[in-house]
Amino acid sequence: MREIIKFDPEFAGFIEPRLFSFSVENNKIKDVDMEVGYAHRGIEKLMMERPYKNDLLLAERVCGICSNSHSSCFAMALEKLTETEISNRAKYIRIIMLEMERLHSHLLYFVLICKALDEFDLLIKLVAVRERLMSLIKSISGNRVNYSINTFGGVKRDISTEVTPDILDNLDEINILSEKLVTELDPKNSIGNKTFGIGNLTTEMAGKLGTVGPNLRASGIDEDLRRDAKYLSYEDFEFDVIVLNIGDVRARALTRALEIIQTVRIIENALENLPEGELRVQPGNLKTGEVISRIEAPRGELAYFVKSDGSNIPHTIKIRTPTFANYLSLKHMLIGQEVDYAHLIIESIDPCISCTDR
């Protein structure tokens, strides 16, 4: 006999409001109904009623974890519309901030995975390291969450030589922690054993369902916009795109643990080779037309569509966020699993409801 089990916005395991209705038989999930919209704020509509300079601040508020990804992607769209080429120094600073954001996002991912698995000793270590990273981000940008470092034509703030040693020291600590995470994810160890073989997503289904980001790469598809789209100056950096062929919860976590090591590599290289140049150039004249800007946010492909009618207020803005793309595959991961694993599987895709609902 089937029963309906709900994980609703009051479910204590979630830090954002979501609604999942599971049709369960003999403790196995037979069907899933997912609803979004609880955090809907109408940001796209607001952006189409305000000047571009105000929209840059709104873009940062789509998500509290990847706020810099949103402002970077939107700024790049406007720079396409105005045919503005920013300086190499500004590109490198954007890359450093984007990759530091990737680090704190991935660390938070492991905090939530550890919470779902009741692995609180490791959780405390993760929170402590992430807290120091957030303080470093604040020392660069002046803010911990909405950095406001991006502007049309470049960046507002420089990275001083005084803060560089602190960044490098923190990166060494993160590297050590990421290696510990890789070890803990061995199937012989606690976390690896608890996540092995749970919530599988095959390569075929990942591609068919439009999965993006680390979830896609964990299922065996080699795609990363930092390498493939060649935006900003990512072509200047050598890094490995982590691709695994397993597709379970463990693979999705291991992909992120290994990506942390590559992210540290990019930041160290960028700091070592930070070019001279202006922080900001004057943007060109806004043209009539439409553009799509895409970047590899921590959770995967983030896209902004912007249509201009030549005025200082956008005609149309549409945002496609990674979690929205990953939700279809989440349903596929859940069906057939024991309902006890539902919370872990949901957290394993690193969902962000704030930017999905916007």
Backbone torsions as a table, in degrees:
resi	resn	phi	psi	omega
1	MET	NA	131.8	-178.3
2	ARG	-85.4	147.8	173.6
3	GLU	-133.2	159.0	178.9
4	ILE	-102.9	123.2	176.1
5	ILE	-116.3	129.4	-176.3
6	LYS	-112.2	136.1	164.4
7	PHE	-105.9	102.1	-173.1
8	ASP	-104.9	-179.1	-178.0
9	PRO	-58.3	-15.8	179.2
10	GLU	-92.2	-2.6	-179.8
11	PHE	-62.7	123.6	-171.7
12	ALA	-66.2	-20.7	-178.4
13	GLY	-74.3	-18.0	-177.8
14	PHE	-96.6	140.8	174.6
15	ILE	-97.2	-5.0	175.0
16	GLU	-131.2	152.9	-177.4
17	PRO	-74.0	122.1	178.1
18	ARG	-141.0	162.2	176.8
19	LEU	-135.6	117.8	174.5
20	PHE	-121.7	128.2	174.6
21	SER	-113.1	118.3	-177.6
22	PHE	-105.4	128.9	169.5
23	SER	-89.8	114.5	-169.2
24	VAL	-119.2	135.1	174.7
25	GLU	-136.2	126.1	-176.6
26	ASN	52.5	40.6	178.2
27	ASN	69.4	7.8	178.6
28	LYS	-105.4	139.8	179.3
29	ILE	-78.1	120.1	-179.4
30	LYS	-99.1	-29.6	178.5
31	ASP	-155.7	157.1	-177.4
32	VAL	-134.9	134.1	172.0
33	ASP	-118.6	123.8	-176.9
34	MET	-117.6	136.3	177.3
35	GLU	-123.5	141.7	174.5
36	VAL	-125.5	168.1	175.7
37	GLY	123.8	-6.3	-177.5
38	TYR	-66.4	-28.7	-178.3
39	ALA	-103.4	18.5	-176.1
40	HIS	-62.6	127.0	-177.7
41	ARG	-122.6	0.1	177.9
42	GLY	64.9	37.4	-174.6
43	ILE	-66.4	-39.7	179.2
44	GLU	-60.3	-42.9	178.6
45	LYS	-63.3	-43.2	178.3
46	LEU	-61.3	-38.9	-178.4
47	MET	-66.7	-27.1	179.5
48	MET	-84.5	6.1	178.5
49	GLU	-120.5	3.5	-175.5
50	ARG	-130.1	157.2	177.4
51	PRO	-62.5	156.2	-178.1
52	TYR	-55.7	-39.9	-176.8
53	LYS	-63.9	-33.1	175.6
54	ASN	-76.2	-31.8	179.4
55	ASP	-65.8	-28.5	178.7
56	LEU	-61.9	-38.1	176.8
57	LEU	-70.7	-36.8	177.8
58	LEU	-66.3	-39.3	-179.9
59	ALA	-58.6	-37.7	179.0
60	GLU	-65.4	-20.8	-176.4
61	ARG	-97.4	7.7	172.7
62	VAL	-65.0	-39.1	-177.3
63	CYS	-142.4	138.5	179.5
64	GLY	-84.7	-14.1	-179.4
65	ILE	-96.8	-44.0	179.5
66	CYS	-112.5	45.2	-179.0
67	SER	-61.2	-38.7	-178.6
68	ASN	-69.1	-32.6	176.1
69	SER	-61.3	-42.3	-179.0
70	HIS	-67.2	-45.3	-179.0
71	SER	-68.7	-34.9	177.9
72	SER	-64.9	-45.2	-178.2
73	CYS	-64.6	-41.7	179.3
74	PHE	-68.0	-42.1	178.1
75	ALA	-61.2	-40.9	178.4
76	MET	-63.2	-35.7	177.3
77	ALA	-63.8	-44.2	179.5
78	LEU	-67.5	-34.7	178.2
79	GLU	-68.7	-29.4	172.7
80	LYS	-68.8	-44.4	-178.4
81	LEU	-64.8	-30.1	-178.8
82	THR	-101.1	4.0	-179.1
83	GLU	51.6	48.9	-178.6
84	THR	-103.8	127.7	176.4
85	GLU	-105.1	114.9	-178.3
86	ILE	-81.6	162.7	-176.3
87	SER	-70.3	159.7	177.7
88	ASN	-63.5	-34.3	178.8
89	ARG	-64.9	-43.2	178.0
90	ALA	-63.0	-38.6	177.8
91	LYS	-62.3	-44.3	-179.0
92	TYR	-65.5	-40.0	179.4
93	ILE	-65.8	-40.2	175.6
94	ARG	-60.6	-42.6	180.0
95	ILE	-63.2	-45.0	179.1
96	ILE	-58.6	-45.0	-179.5
97	MET	-68.2	-39.0	178.1
98	LEU	-63.3	-40.6	-178.0
99	GLU	-75.9	-32.6	173.7
100	MET	-66.5	-35.1	175.3
101	GLU	-66.2	-38.1	177.0
102	ARG	-61.0	-40.4	179.4
103	LEU	-61.3	-51.0	-175.9
104	HIS	-70.4	-27.5	175.7
105	SER	-68.5	-45.5	179.7
106	HIS	-66.4	-36.7	177.4
107	LEU	-64.5	-40.5	176.4
108	LEU	-64.0	-37.2	175.9
109	TYR	-54.1	-47.1	-178.3
110	PHE	-70.7	-29.0	173.4
111	VAL	-59.8	-45.8	-178.1
112	LEU	-70.7	-35.2	175.9
113	ILE	-64.7	-45.1	178.4
114	CYS	-62.6	-37.0	177.5
115	LYS	-63.4	-43.3	180.0
116	ALA	-65.9	-27.1	-178.5
117	LEU	-98.7	0.6	-176.7
118	ASP	60.3	37.1	176.9
119	GLU	-100.9	76.6	-168.1
120	PHE	-81.3	-24.8	177.5
121	ASP	-63.4	-47.3	178.5
122	LEU	-68.6	-36.8	178.4
123	LEU	-56.0	-44.7	-178.8
124	ILE	-63.1	-40.4	178.1
125	LYS	-64.2	-41.5	179.8
126	LEU	-63.0	-44.9	-179.7
127	VAL	-62.2	-41.5	-178.5
128	ALA	-64.1	-44.4	180.0
129	VAL	-67.9	-41.5	179.0
130	ARG	-64.1	-36.4	179.7
131	GLU	-62.3	-41.7	177.9
132	ARG	-66.0	-36.6	177.3
133	LEU	-64.3	-42.7	178.9
134	MET	-63.0	-36.2	177.0
135	SER	-65.7	-36.2	176.7
136	LEU	-66.6	-41.8	176.8
137	ILE	-58.8	-41.6	177.9
138	LYS	-64.0	-37.2	179.8
139	SER	-66.1	-24.8	178.0
140	ILE	-86.4	-50.5	-170.3
141	SER	-97.7	-21.4	-175.4
142	GLY	95.3	-6.7	-177.8
143	ASN	-140.5	153.0	-178.8
144	ARG	-90.8	-29.5	-172.3
145	VAL	-119.0	-69.2	175.7
146	ASN	-92.0	99.4	-166.4
147	TYR	-72.0	-31.5	-177.6
148	SER	53.7	35.5	179.9
149	ILE	-91.8	-23.0	-179.2
150	ASN	-84.0	146.7	171.7
151	THR	-145.4	162.0	178.5
152	PHE	-66.9	120.1	-178.5
153	GLY	102.3	2.2	178.6
154	GLY	151.3	-138.1	-178.7
155	VAL	-130.4	160.2	-177.5
156	LYS	-90.4	-27.2	-172.9
157	ARG	-128.8	149.7	-179.9
158	ASP	-95.3	167.2	171.7
159	ILE	-103.2	113.1	-174.9
160	SER	-78.9	155.3	177.8
161	THR	-66.9	-22.3	-179.3
162	GLU	-68.5	-33.6	-176.2
163	VAL	-87.5	-16.8	-176.0
164	THR	-57.6	-46.3	179.1
165	PRO	-59.0	-37.5	178.4
166	ASP	-65.0	-39.7	178.0
167	ILE	-62.4	-46.6	-177.7
168	LEU	-64.3	-39.9	177.4
169	ASP	-62.0	-42.6	180.0
170	ASN	-66.5	-36.4	178.5
171	LEU	-65.4	-36.7	176.1
172	ASP	-61.1	-42.4	179.2
173	GLU	-64.8	-40.1	179.1
174	ILE	-66.7	-37.7	177.1
175	ASN	-60.7	-43.9	178.7
176	ILE	-62.4	-43.3	179.6
177	LEU	-65.1	-40.6	-179.4
178	SER	-65.2	-36.8	176.4
179	GLU	-65.6	-35.1	175.5
180	LYS	-65.9	-40.1	178.4
181	LEU	-61.9	-42.3	178.4
182	VAL	-60.1	-42.7	178.5
183	THR	-63.9	-44.7	-179.1
184	GLU	-63.6	-25.6	-178.6
185	LEU	-85.9	0.9	171.5
186	ASP	-62.5	134.1	-178.3
187	PRO	-56.8	-18.3	178.6
188	LYS	-78.3	-18.3	-178.3
189	ASN	-99.2	171.2	-168.9
190	SER	-58.2	-55.4	-175.4
191	ILE	-67.5	-41.7	178.3
192	GLY	-61.1	-40.4	179.9
193	ASN	-67.4	-36.7	-178.3
194	LYS	-74.7	-19.2	-174.7
195	THR	-111.0	-9.7	-175.9
196	PHE	-70.1	128.4	174.7
197	GLY	76.3	11.0	-178.1
198	ILE	-103.6	136.1	174.1
199	GLY	62.7	51.4	-175.8
200	ASN	-70.0	142.8	173.5
201	LEU	-134.7	113.5	-176.9
202	THR	-72.7	161.4	177.8
203	THR	-58.2	-43.9	-179.2
204	GLU	-61.1	-46.3	-177.7
205	MET	-71.2	-35.4	178.2
206	ALA	-60.0	-43.0	178.8
207	GLY	-70.4	-42.0	-177.0
208	LYS	-66.5	-34.6	-175.2
209	LEU	-92.2	3.3	174.9
210	GLY	74.8	28.0	178.7
211	THR	-62.8	149.2	-178.9
212	VAL	-133.7	165.0	170.3
213	GLY	71.9	-152.6	-179.6
214	PRO	-57.5	-31.2	178.5
215	ASN	-65.2	-38.0	177.5
216	LEU	-68.1	-46.1	-177.9
217	ARG	-67.6	-30.1	177.3
218	ALA	-68.6	-19.7	178.6
219	SER	-99.4	11.4	169.4
220	GLY	99.6	8.8	179.7
221	ILE	-105.4	123.6	-173.6
222	ASP	-86.5	91.4	-179.3
223	GLU	-146.1	126.1	178.1
224	ASP	-153.0	117.2	-174.7
225	LEU	-64.2	-24.6	178.3
226	ARG	-60.0	-36.6	177.1
227	ARG	-89.8	-42.3	-170.1
228	ASP	-80.6	-37.1	-177.1
229	ALA	-91.3	-16.6	176.2
230	LYS	50.8	49.5	176.4
231	TYR	-90.7	165.9	-173.5
232	LEU	49.6	-125.1	179.4
233	SER	-128.0	33.3	-177.2
234	TYR	-62.1	-22.3	178.7
235	GLU	-66.9	-14.7	178.6
236	ASP	-77.7	-11.7	-171.4
237	PHE	-113.6	141.3	174.5
238	GLU	-96.3	123.6	175.7
239	PHE	-154.9	154.2	-179.4
240	ASP	-92.4	134.0	171.6
241	VAL	-85.3	116.8	-175.5
242	ILE	-78.4	118.9	179.3
243	VAL	-128.9	123.2	175.6
244	LEU	-115.7	161.7	-172.8
245	ASN	-117.4	25.9	-170.4
246	ILE	-105.8	-54.0	172.7
247	GLY	85.3	11.2	177.0
248	ASP	-98.3	-176.2	-180.0
249	VAL	-58.3	-43.2	179.6
250	ARG	-58.9	-42.6	-179.4
251	ALA	-65.2	-39.1	179.5
252	ARG	-66.6	-37.2	176.4
253	ALA	-71.5	-43.2	-178.5
254	LEU	-64.7	-37.3	176.6
255	THR	-57.1	-44.6	-179.3
256	ARG	-69.7	-38.1	178.6
257	ALA	-61.9	-42.2	178.8
258	LEU	-72.7	-31.8	176.9
259	GLU	-66.0	-31.6	177.3
260	ILE	-58.5	-42.3	179.6
261	ILE	-62.2	-41.9	179.1
262	GLN	-69.1	-35.6	178.1
263	THR	-64.9	-43.2	175.8
264	VAL	-57.8	-41.0	179.0
265	ARG	-60.5	-42.6	179.8
266	ILE	-65.5	-45.7	-178.1
267	ILE	-63.4	-44.8	179.2
268	GLU	-59.8	-42.8	179.0
269	ASN	-64.4	-42.3	-179.3
270	ALA	-65.1	-41.2	179.1
271	LEU	-67.0	-38.3	-178.6
272	GLU	-68.9	-32.4	-174.4
273	ASN	-116.3	27.7	-178.4
274	LEU	-59.6	115.6	-174.9
275	PRO	-77.7	162.1	173.0
276	GLU	-77.9	161.3	177.5
277	GLY	148.8	171.8	178.7
278	GLU	-71.9	148.4	174.7
279	LEU	-74.5	-34.3	-175.8
280	ARG	-144.7	137.6	172.7
281	VAL	-111.5	157.6	179.7
282	GLN	-72.1	122.4	179.7
283	PRO	-63.1	152.8	177.0
284	GLY	-76.0	-175.9	179.6
285	ASN	-73.7	139.7	-178.8
286	LEU	-72.8	129.6	-177.3
287	LYS	-105.9	159.3	172.5
288	THR	-75.7	134.9	179.8
289	GLY	156.0	-172.1	179.8
290	GLU	-141.0	146.5	-178.4
291	VAL	-139.4	158.1	170.3
292	ILE	-122.5	129.1	177.6
293	SER	-116.2	132.1	-177.9
294	ARG	-130.6	140.1	173.0
295	ILE	-139.4	164.1	175.9
296	GLU	-92.1	91.4	175.8
297	ALA	-72.0	169.1	-179.2
298	PRO	-53.7	-34.4	-177.6
299	ARG	-93.5	-4.6	179.7
300	GLY	133.4	-161.0	-173.9
301	GLU	-64.9	124.3	174.5
302	LEU	-114.2	130.5	-176.6
303	ALA	-130.0	138.1	174.2
304	TYR	-119.5	126.5	170.2
305	PHE	-104.3	124.8	-179.5
306	VAL	-128.2	126.6	176.0
307	LYS	-114.0	127.3	-178.0
308	SER	-111.2	139.0	172.7
309	ASP	-105.3	12.3	178.3
310	GLY	95.6	-12.1	178.8
311	SER	-86.2	178.0	-179.7
312	ASN	-86.5	6.4	176.5
313	ILE	-119.9	128.6	-176.9
314	PRO	-65.1	142.8	176.7
315	HIS	-74.0	-44.4	-178.6
316	THR	-144.1	138.9	170.7
317	ILE	-136.4	128.4	173.5
318	LYS	-128.8	137.6	-178.5
319	ILE	-119.2	127.2	174.7
320	ARG	-111.0	113.1	-174.6
321	THR	-97.8	156.2	-176.7
322	PRO	-61.6	-42.8	-176.7
323	THR	-62.8	-37.9	177.3
324	PHE	-57.4	-40.7	179.2
325	ALA	-70.3	-30.0	-175.1
326	ASN	-87.1	-10.0	-175.0
327	TYR	-65.8	-35.4	179.4
328	LEU	-62.6	-42.6	-179.9
329	SER	-68.5	-29.0	178.3
330	LEU	-60.9	-42.3	178.4
331	LYS	-60.2	-41.1	178.9
332	HIS	-64.5	-37.5	179.2
333	MET	-66.5	-33.8	-172.6
334	LEU	-80.4	-37.1	-175.6
335	ILE	-65.5	129.2	-179.2
336	GLY	95.8	-10.9	-179.7
337	GLN	-89.8	159.2	172.7
338	GLU	-68.6	141.4	-175.9
339	VAL	-63.4	-23.2	178.0
340	ASP	-62.5	-25.1	-178.4
341	TYR	-91.2	-1.6	-172.9
342	ALA	-58.5	-47.4	-178.5
343	HIS	-60.3	-45.1	179.8
344	LEU	-61.8	-44.2	-178.3
345	ILE	-65.2	-41.5	178.3
346	ILE	-60.8	-46.8	179.8
347	GLU	-65.9	-25.7	-174.9
348	SER	-68.5	-18.9	176.9
349	ILE	-90.1	-0.8	-179.8
350	ASP	58.3	57.4	-176.3
351	PRO	-72.3	142.8	172.4
352	CYS	-122.5	109.6	-176.8
353	ILE	-79.2	-30.2	179.6
354	SER	-56.5	-49.4	-177.3
355	CYS	-83.5	-20.6	174.8
356	THR	-69.0	-43.2	-179.4
357	ASP	-81.1	-40.9	-174.1
358	ARG	37.9	NA	NA
